Amino acid sequence: MEDKQIVDLYWERDERAISETAGKYAAYLSRIAFNILQDHEDTEESVNDTYLKAWNSMPVNRPAVLSTYLGKIIRRGAIDIYRKRHSARREGSQYALSLEEMKECTGMEISAGNAVEEAAEEKALARAISAFLRGRPERNRELFLCRYYYLDPLPEIAENAGMKEVTLRSILHREREALREYLRREGYAV
């Protein structure tokens, strides 16, 4: 079923929307959640929460790209679950590792707090990072997103890209350095 038809089902409050979403996007959503949570039970909980949040949000929202919409929902939900379960420590997951890599680059703890000021700073930083990525070569942008948005493990990204992990690490390091310079030019203290 096409995404537009699935979204129409949500708007019609037809419960088939959930099963169609699960049939088409369960693996995609599970992969995003597992990269953050590193736990199958938490991943399943996050995926189910995503279906519910999509159900509750669709009568108001009509996403143009369903996969992106669902990806944002699950990413936020999985990060919330991760924070609840690991508030005292962050080691071990792809989420924690990628946060550390980005913190080196931006000088900021991404998604660290809940204060209004921090949320505004994070949104401005997200816009700046998006603008930076739009100007990067497509392959580098894809590698960057695989690592820092989808939180894919480095060996998996390298294998999918047909390169050695050391080459990938080098590319990502250069991209983080380019981002750091870009953010400096944009007025960020990094």
C-alpha positions as CSV (number, residue, x, y, z in Angstrom):
1,M,0.0,0.0,0.0
2,E,1.2,3.5,-0.8
3,D,2.1,5.9,2.0
4,K,-0.7,8.3,1.0
5,Q,-3.2,5.5,1.3
6,I,-1.9,4.6,4.7
7,V,-2.1,8.3,5.9
8,D,-5.7,8.4,4.5
9,L,-6.5,5.4,6.7
10,Y,-5.2,7.2,9.8
11,W,-7.3,10.2,8.9
12,E,-10.4,8.0,8.4
13,R,-9.6,6.4,11.8
14,D,-9.4,3.0,10.2
15,E,-7.5,0.6,12.4
16,R,-6.0,-1.0,9.3
17,A,-3.6,2.0,9.3
18,I,-1.6,0.4,12.1
19,S,-1.3,-3.0,10.5
20,E,-0.4,-1.4,7.1
21,T,2.2,0.7,8.9
22,A,3.6,-2.3,10.7
23,G,3.7,-4.4,7.6
24,K,5.6,-1.7,5.7
25,Y,7.8,0.0,8.3
26,A,8.3,-2.4,11.3
27,A,11.9,-3.4,10.3
28,Y,12.8,0.2,9.6
29,L,11.4,1.4,12.9
30,S,13.0,-1.5,14.8
31,R,16.4,-0.8,13.4
32,I,16.3,2.9,14.5
33,A,15.1,2.0,18.0
34,F,17.5,-0.9,18.4
35,N,20.5,1.3,17.4
36,I,19.5,3.6,20.3
37,L,18.3,1.1,22.9
38,Q,20.4,-2.0,22.3
39,D,17.5,-4.0,23.8
40,H,14.9,-6.1,22.0
41,E,12.1,-5.5,24.6
42,D,12.7,-1.8,24.7
43,T,12.8,-1.7,20.9
44,E,9.5,-3.5,20.7
45,E,7.9,-1.1,23.2
46,S,9.3,1.8,21.3
47,V,7.9,0.5,18.0
48,N,4.4,0.0,19.5
49,D,4.5,3.4,21.1
50,T,5.3,4.8,17.6
51,Y,2.2,3.3,16.2
52,L,0.1,4.7,19.0
53,K,1.7,8.2,18.6
54,A,1.1,8.1,14.9
55,W,-2.5,7.1,15.4
56,N,-3.0,10.0,17.9
57,S,-1.2,12.6,15.8
58,M,-2.5,11.9,12.3
59,P,-5.9,13.5,12.5
60,V,-4.0,16.8,13.0
61,N,-0.9,16.1,10.9
62,R,-0.8,14.8,7.3
63,P,2.8,13.9,6.7
64,A,4.1,14.2,3.2
65,V,6.8,11.5,3.8
66,L,5.4,8.8,6.2
67,S,8.8,7.1,6.7
68,T,10.4,10.3,7.9
69,Y,7.5,11.2,10.1
70,L,7.5,7.8,11.7
71,G,11.3,7.9,12.0
72,K,11.1,11.1,13.9
73,I,8.5,9.7,16.3
74,I,10.5,6.5,17.0
75,R,13.8,8.3,17.4
76,R,12.3,10.7,20.0
77,G,10.5,7.9,21.8
78,A,13.5,5.6,21.8
79,I,15.7,8.4,23.2
80,D,13.2,9.0,25.9
81,I,13.1,5.3,26.9
82,Y,16.9,5.3,26.8
83,R,17.1,8.3,29.1
84,K,14.7,6.8,31.6
85,R,16.6,3.5,31.7
86,H,20.1,4.9,31.6
87,S,19.9,8.3,33.4
88,A,23.1,7.7,35.4
89,R,25.2,6.2,32.6
90,R,25.4,6.4,28.8
91,E,28.0,3.9,27.8
92,G,27.5,1.1,25.4
93,S,24.9,2.1,22.8
94,Q,25.3,3.7,19.4
95,Y,23.3,6.6,20.7
96,A,25.9,7.3,23.5
97,L,28.8,6.8,21.1
98,S,27.4,9.1,18.5
99,L,26.5,11.8,21.1
100,E,30.1,11.8,22.3
101,E,31.4,12.2,18.7
102,M,29.1,15.1,18.0
103,K,29.8,16.7,21.4
104,E,33.5,16.9,20.4
105,C,32.4,18.7,17.2
106,T,29.7,21.0,18.5
107,G,30.8,21.6,22.0
108,M,27.2,21.0,23.1
109,E,25.5,18.0,24.6
110,I,22.9,17.2,22.0
111,S,19.4,16.4,23.4
112,A,20.8,16.7,26.9
113,G,18.2,18.8,28.8
114,N,14.6,19.8,28.9
115,A,14.8,23.5,29.6
116,V,13.2,25.9,27.2
117,E,16.4,27.7,26.5
118,E,18.2,24.4,25.8
119,A,15.4,23.3,23.5
120,A,15.7,26.6,21.5
121,E,19.5,26.2,21.3
122,E,19.1,22.7,20.1
123,K,16.6,23.7,17.4
124,A,18.9,26.4,16.2
125,L,21.8,24.0,16.2
126,A,19.7,21.4,14.3
127,R,18.9,24.0,11.6
128,A,22.6,24.9,11.3
129,I,23.6,21.2,11.0
130,S,20.9,20.7,8.3
131,A,22.1,23.7,6.3
132,F,25.7,22.3,6.6
133,L,24.6,18.9,5.4
134,R,22.7,20.3,2.4
135,G,26.0,21.7,1.2
136,R,28.0,18.5,1.5
137,P,28.6,15.8,-1.2
138,E,25.8,13.3,-1.3
139,R,27.9,10.3,-0.2
140,N,29.4,12.1,2.8
141,R,25.9,13.4,3.8
142,E,24.5,9.9,3.6
143,L,27.4,8.5,5.8
144,F,26.9,11.3,8.3
145,L,23.2,10.7,8.5
146,C,23.7,6.9,8.9
147,R,26.0,7.5,11.8
148,Y,24.5,10.5,13.6
149,Y,20.8,10.3,12.7
150,Y,20.1,6.6,12.3
151,L,22.9,5.7,14.7
152,D,24.1,2.8,12.7
153,P,27.2,1.1,14.0
154,L,30.4,1.9,12.1
155,P,31.1,-1.6,10.9
156,E,27.6,-1.8,9.4
157,I,27.9,1.6,7.6
158,A,31.3,0.7,6.2
159,E,30.1,-2.6,4.9
160,N,27.0,-1.1,3.3
161,A,29.1,1.7,1.7
162,G,31.7,-0.8,0.5
163,M,34.6,0.7,2.3
164,K,37.0,-0.1,5.2
165,E,36.0,1.0,8.6
166,V,39.2,3.1,8.9
167,T,38.2,4.9,5.7
168,L,34.7,5.6,7.1
169,R,36.2,6.9,10.4
170,S,38.4,9.2,8.4
171,I,35.5,10.6,6.4
172,L,33.4,11.1,9.4
173,H,36.2,12.8,11.2
174,R,36.7,15.2,8.3
175,E,33.0,15.8,8.2
176,R,32.9,16.6,11.9
177,E,35.8,19.0,11.5
178,A,34.1,20.7,8.5
179,L,30.9,21.0,10.6
180,R,32.9,22.4,13.5
181,E,34.4,25.1,11.2
182,Y,31.0,25.8,9.7
183,L,29.5,26.2,13.1
184,R,32.3,28.6,14.1
185,R,31.6,30.7,11.0
186,E,27.9,30.7,12.0
187,G,28.8,32.2,15.4
188,Y,28.7,29.1,17.6
189,A,31.4,28.8,20.2
190,V,32.8,25.3,19.6
